[in-house]
């Protein structure tokens, strides 16, 4: 990826998902983090997944207890 050309990034800046698809993605990431935690594996990756989960919860209007 070139620092000079932002269009050189293969990851799109915006991705549109249906609400059902977004919840499936969130659930899969939560399951992956739980599996890593149960095995005591990859603590750095667990932290990164937790950050992504928090971000997705916020984007979906959720908090740890449910809908805001």
C-alpha positions, 0 to 999 in steps of 0.5 A: 500500500502506498502512503501517497495514494489512499486508493491503493488500499485493498480494503474498502473504506465503507462496507454495506451490510444488511442488519442480519449480515452485520449481526452474523459478522458480530456473532462470528467475531465474538465466537472467535474471541471466546474460543481464543480466550478459552484456550488462553491463546493470542492475547493480543488478537483477543484485545484487537477482536474486543476493540472491533466488537466494541466498535461494531456494537456502537455502530449497531446501536448496542451496548453490553446490555442490549439495544440503547 
